[in-house]
Amino acid sequence: MPQSTATILKDPLAKKPRILRNKAITIGDQVILPGERKTVDLEVGKLYTHGELNMPVQVINGKQKGPVLFVCAAIHGDELNGVEIIRRLLKVKSLSRLKGTLIAVPIANLYGFINQSRYLPDRRDLNRSFPGSPSGSLASRMAYLFLNEIVKQCTHGIDLHTGAINRTNLPQIRANLDDDETLAMATAFGAPLMMNAQLRAGSLRASAVKRNIPILLYEAGEALRFDELAIRAGVNGILNVMKLLEMLPKGRQKSARLKPAIAKASYWVRAPHSGIFRSVVKDGERVQKNTTLLGVVSDPFGEAEFEIYPPYSGIVVGQMVMPLVNEGEALFHIAQFARTDIAEERVGTFAEELQMDDNLPYDSDDIPSV
């Protein structure tokens, strides 16, 4: 794994610390020198239309040595929030003072992105295809390319996701919180909730962890939709992690913020019957075991109605937004905490903290005044 230590070493013969110059980095056939910013199109292969399938990558290589961080989105092609998060991240002015290297991959699955689909043409899930193979399926080849051209050159990673189609996710970090460095990154990110998530076979996160690369998975929002709160939280979180890693200057000291709440477990509440579904709770809401009404499933005439209650207390961290459901479908994702009241407080102050941060780029910053 590349060197990830501090960028300045003290020279006993000098009055000032000796600054270490960064190294060039090679992505595909492109060499990015220290102080350069370059966009590279990694060729994944050709489609049967003879058109090329590429993976666009932007590299910002700082002049000074430091960590090498990759930030990627749209591994599932219909998960759009991360694409916008990276677009805004790359506009942040302080990146001109970057120490180390930032590798941004806003659209890992270009085919899925173009077709507004989670999957690749062979219906394979890219995030279940790692570490991949240079001679396997398109998904396997893409995973192999991403792992060998991007991930293996990095010291840290952040993978941006949303809920699946028609399902929301409250902003949350999923990571191996038993690892001290990963826990520090997750805490610094500043999402309201964190989950100590098990590794899934074939995932990017599993392949990164196997190579001792600390990686965070940020989940927020819904597929095929922009969520402004989730986007701003994502930009803020990545910048916080970069400051923790000393890739960016920390700036002026802010007032202490509440630490993210760590879930001890989570579960899905499923539809008790097929029918028309109506939710009566919001993401982030605290619910009580067998007491809080989550929603109702009824037939089209309203003659048969089935009320839904949680079997355990917790916080709603995701839910179905499609009103037409089949029996057994996952409707509500509930996270459990040692102190649910503290988790509720953290979620409640989350949006307020973001609104008070004047340093983050809003979507309206890109819209010229008239």
CORQUIQUI-V119356 format. One record per helix or strand of 3 or more residues. SS is the DSSP state (H for helix, E for strand). FROM is the first residue (numbers start at 1). TO is the last residue. Records with the same first field share a line. If there is no record, write none. Layout:
SS = FROM-TO ; FROM-TO
This chain:
E = 25-27 ; 30-32 ; 37-46 ; 52-61 ; 64-72 ; 99-105 ; 156-161 ; 172-175 ; 193-196 ; 214-219 ; 261-263 ; 265-270 ; 275-279 ; 293-298 ; 305-309 ; 314-320 ; 330-336
H = 81-89 ; 93-97 ; 110-114 ; 126-128 ; 138-149 ; 151-153 ; 180-189 ; 204-210 ; 228-244 ; 340-356 ; 363-366
